[in-house]
Amino acid sequence: MTTKSKRLEDVDRKIGRPTINPDGEAMTPRQVRMDDARWEKCRRLGGAGWIRDRIDEANDPAEPPKRRK
């Protein structure tokens, strides 16, 4: 009779944060360097979700500007 350790059972269940965003695209952890004060402010503003929202809202310099009517 073989038994798995508790740690191996946890790995099999793939516990932790999901690595797939709501659109089904795989997400990769990234590092951002900032001092402690900025890190705390970022956490108060919403953390990684807030950063992702700001990036989505920002104009991409590689794309041509949209014309206004």
MDAnalysis code that builds the backbone (N, CA, C; Angstrom):
import MDAnalysis as mda
import numpy as np

u = mda.Universe.empty(207, n_residues=69, atom_resindex=np.repeat(np.arange(69), 3), trajectory=True)
u.add_TopologyAttr("name", ["N", "CA", "C"] * 69)
u.add_TopologyAttr("resid", np.arange(1, 70))
u.add_TopologyAttr("resname", ["MET", "THR", "THR", "LYS", "SER", "LYS", "ARG", "LEU", "GLU", "ASP", "VAL", "ASP", "ARG", "LYS", "ILE", "GLY", "ARG", "PRO", "THR", "ILE", "ASN", "PRO", "ASP", "GLY", "GLU", "ALA", "MET", "THR", "PRO", "ARG", "GLN", "VAL", "ARG", "MET", "ASP", "ASP", "ALA", "ARG", "TRP", "GLU", "LYS", "CYS", "ARG", "ARG", "LEU", "GLY", "GLY", "ALA", "GLY", "TRP", "ILE", "ARG", "ASP", "ARG", "ILE", "ASP", "GLU", "ALA", "ASN", "ASP", "PRO", "ALA", "GLU", "PRO", "PRO", "LYS", "ARG", "ARG", "LYS"])
u.atoms.positions = np.array([
    [0.852, -1.176, 0.000],
    [0.000, 0.000, 0.000],
    [0.897, 1.238, 0.000],
    [0.716, 2.101, -0.975],
    [1.516, 3.317, -1.036],
    [0.671, 4.499, -0.599],
    [1.302, 5.398, 0.109],
    [0.608, 6.606, 0.540],
    [1.414, 7.814, 0.110],
    [0.717, 8.823, -0.330],
    [1.387, 10.067, -0.710],
    [1.501, 10.965, 0.513],
    [2.550, 11.738, 0.531],
    [2.681, 12.700, 1.617],
    [1.660, 13.817, 1.410],
    [1.381, 14.560, 2.451],
    [0.433, 15.680, 2.379],
    [0.875, 16.687, 1.318],
    [2.177, 16.947, 1.243],
    [2.698, 17.921, 0.283],
    [2.410, 17.474, -1.151],
    [2.604, 16.214, -1.465],
    [2.348, 15.722, -2.809],
    [0.865, 15.786, -3.150],
    [0.009, 15.530, -2.167],
    [-1.428, 15.645, -2.408],
    [-1.796, 17.077, -2.761],
    [-1.182, 18.061, -2.064],
    [-1.446, 19.468, -2.351],
    [-1.008, 19.826, -3.765],
    [0.136, 19.307, -4.191],
    [0.620, 19.591, -5.537],
    [-0.334, 19.002, -6.569],
    [-0.837, 17.823, -6.307],
    [-1.778, 17.185, -7.232],
    [-3.056, 18.006, -7.390],
    [-3.473, 18.696, -6.341],
    [-4.708, 19.492, -6.400],
    [-4.479, 20.850, -7.042],
    [-3.224, 21.212, -7.298],
    [-2.865, 22.490, -7.901],
    [-3.494, 23.654, -7.150],
    [-3.229, 23.708, -5.851],
    [-3.770, 24.786, -5.046],
    [-2.988, 26.061, -5.292],
    [-3.567, 27.181, -4.951],
    [-2.924, 28.473, -5.130],
    [-3.697, 29.323, -6.113],
    [-3.095, 30.445, -6.476],
    [-3.748, 31.359, -7.401],
    [-3.774, 30.774, -8.808],
    [-4.859, 30.977, -9.524],
    [-4.917, 30.469, -10.894],
    [-3.958, 31.239, -11.799],
    [-3.398, 30.564, -12.793],
    [-2.470, 31.194, -13.720],
    [-3.131, 31.514, -15.050],
    [-4.436, 31.480, -15.090],
    [-5.187, 31.777, -16.310],
    [-6.084, 32.968, -16.019],
    [-6.072, 33.966, -16.913],
    [-6.945, 35.116, -16.706],
    [-8.354, 34.780, -17.197],
    [-9.344, 35.634, -16.954],
    [-10.719, 35.321, -17.356],
    [-10.887, 35.073, -18.856],
    [-9.989, 35.599, -19.691],
    [-10.070, 35.373, -21.134],
    [-9.481, 34.035, -21.546],
    [-8.908, 33.295, -20.611],
    [-8.329, 31.995, -20.902],
    [-6.855, 32.039, -21.264],
    [-6.258, 33.212, -21.243],
    [-4.847, 33.353, -21.588],
    [-3.981, 33.091, -20.350],
    [-2.882, 32.363, -20.541],
    [-1.981, 32.068, -19.430],
    [-1.308, 33.344, -18.944],
    [-1.169, 33.476, -17.634],
    [-0.511, 34.643, -17.043],
    [0.820, 34.201, -16.438],
    [1.827, 35.055, -16.556],
    [3.157, 34.773, -16.041],
    [3.499, 35.789, -14.967],
    [4.003, 35.351, -13.819],
    [4.409, 36.309, -12.786],
    [5.533, 37.204, -13.298],
    [5.473, 38.487, -12.957],
    [6.492, 39.463, -13.355],
    [6.987, 40.182, -12.112],
    [8.160, 40.786, -12.226],
    [8.717, 41.544, -11.109],
    [8.711, 43.023, -11.451],
    [8.387, 43.822, -10.463],
    [8.433, 45.272, -10.599],
    [9.246, 45.799, -9.420],
    [10.234, 46.621, -9.708],
    [11.062, 47.178, -8.639],
    [10.480, 48.513, -8.190],
    [10.251, 48.646, -6.887],
    [9.787, 49.906, -6.314],
    [10.146, 49.938, -4.841],
    [10.203, 51.155, -4.288],
    [10.537, 51.268, -2.867],
    [9.317, 50.903, -2.021],
    [9.520, 50.798, -0.723],
    [8.460, 50.347, 0.183],
    [7.238, 51.264, 0.162],
    [7.461, 52.575, 0.107],
    [6.341, 53.511, 0.103],
    [5.467, 53.316, -1.144],
    [6.097, 53.156, -2.286],
    [5.324, 52.939, -3.518],
    [4.612, 51.591, -3.488],
    [5.260, 50.577, -2.942],
    [4.640, 49.254, -2.847],
    [3.379, 49.316, -1.984],
    [3.458, 49.983, -0.849],
    [2.288, 50.105, 0.027],
    [1.173, 50.888, -0.662],
    [1.528, 51.955, -1.371],
    [0.515, 52.727, -2.104],
    [-0.126, 51.869, -3.186],
    [0.676, 51.101, -3.887],
    [0.155, 50.194, -4.911],
    [-0.829, 49.199, -4.300],
    [-0.486, 48.645, -3.156],
    [-1.391, 47.699, -2.477],
    [-2.698, 48.373, -2.089],
    [-2.625, 49.617, -1.584],
    [-3.847, 50.342, -1.199],
    [-4.724, 50.642, -2.413],
    [-4.097, 50.877, -3.554],
    [-4.839, 51.194, -4.776],
    [-5.445, 49.963, -5.446],
    [-5.019, 48.788, -5.062],
    [-5.606, 47.582, -5.638],
    [-4.605, 46.546, -6.112],
    [-3.321, 46.813, -5.923],
    [-2.296, 45.829, -6.240],
    [-2.187, 45.499, -7.714],
    [-1.963, 44.234, -8.010],
    [-1.736, 43.798, -9.384],
    [-2.933, 44.090, -10.288],
    [-4.142, 43.960, -9.752],
    [-5.334, 44.259, -10.546],
    [-5.377, 45.711, -10.969],
    [-4.991, 46.601, -10.064],
    [-4.946, 48.029, -10.375],
    [-3.905, 48.304, -11.460],
    [-2.738, 47.672, -11.344],
    [-1.694, 47.843, -12.358],
    [-2.185, 47.351, -13.717],
    [-2.811, 46.173, -13.750],
    [-3.322, 45.647, -15.021],
    [-4.354, 46.588, -15.635],
    [-5.243, 47.150, -14.808],
    [-6.249, 48.092, -15.310],
    [-5.608, 49.331, -15.909],
    [-4.584, 49.886, -15.241],
    [-3.900, 51.084, -15.760],
    [-3.241, 50.789, -17.102],
    [-2.641, 49.607, -17.237],
    [-2.000, 49.244, -18.505],
    [-3.045, 49.113, -19.601],
    [-4.179, 48.486, -19.290],
    [-5.239, 48.317, -20.288],
    [-5.804, 49.660, -20.744],
    [-5.892, 50.628, -19.833],
    [-6.461, 51.937, -20.156],
    [-5.477, 52.850, -20.886],
    [-4.185, 52.595, -20.758],
    [-3.168, 53.476, -21.339],
    [-3.121, 53.343, -22.855],
    [-2.785, 54.441, -23.516],
    [-2.588, 54.411, -24.960],
    [-1.298, 53.676, -25.265],
    [-1.332, 52.823, -26.278],
    [-0.147, 52.077, -26.694],
    [0.599, 52.904, -27.735],
    [1.852, 53.287, -27.463],
    [2.581, 54.106, -28.426],
    [2.845, 53.392, -29.750],
    [2.744, 52.070, -29.777],
    [2.969, 51.322, -31.010],
    [1.748, 51.364, -31.932],
    [0.585, 51.699, -31.387],
    [-0.638, 51.769, -32.197],
    [-0.854, 53.195, -32.679],
    [-1.373, 53.350, -33.906],
    [-1.658, 54.717, -34.377],
    [-2.789, 55.330, -33.551],
    [-2.738, 56.643, -33.347],
    [-3.803, 57.295, -32.566],
    [-5.147, 57.187, -33.282],
    [-6.199, 57.061, -32.495],
    [-7.554, 56.987, -33.059],
    [-8.016, 58.396, -33.423],
    [-8.664, 58.503, -34.562],
    [-9.155, 59.808, -35.016],
    [-10.477, 60.127, -34.337],
    [-10.598, 61.361, -33.937],
    [-11.855, 61.825, -33.339],
    [-12.722, 62.429, -34.423],
    [-14.012, 62.289, -34.288],
    [-14.944, 62.869, -35.275],
    [-15.246, 64.305, -34.942],
])
